[in-house]
Amino acid sequence: MGKRDDLIATYAADMSEKCGITADMDLLTKVTIGCGPAIYNDDASTVAGSDQSELDTIKKNFLIGKLGLADSADLDAGLASVLETYGKSNRNKYRAVVYYMLTKHFKKESVYG
């Protein structure tokens, strides 16, 4: 297995342990690939859930840009819900896991079809 495969397995285990979610491995793989080289960078591979500028960037670039959602309060609520599920006290929130959970939350799996 390559490094990306190892990371995908880590993400699936993280979701299972911290969120009680069994990952759709095909979707998780596609979301992880979509994150690009960020998954290999220690800082970029995680999301700072308490950093408003980071949350704004996720909203603009991922939810609106990638998933094609319209800007609304629902996006903020969905993001807050995903971060709550992942655990606010959990410092290391993997970007690929957050993106996967957002994709599922907004039922936009077809973007990765």
MOSULUR-V697148 format. One line per field, one symbol per residue. ss: DSSP state (A for helix, B for strand, O for the rest). burial: # if it has 24 or more other ideal C-beta (glycine too) atoms within 12 Angstrom, else .. Layout:
ss = ???
burial = ???
//
This chain:
ss = OOAAAAAAAAAAAAAAAAAOOOOOAAAAAAAAAAOAAAAAOOOOOBBOOOOAAAAAAAAAAAAAAAOOOOOOAAAAAAAAAAAAAAOOOOOOBBAAAAAAAAAAAOOOAAAAO
burial = ...#..##.###.##..##.#.#...######.##..##.....###.#.....#..##..###.##.#.....#..###.##.##......##############.#.....
//
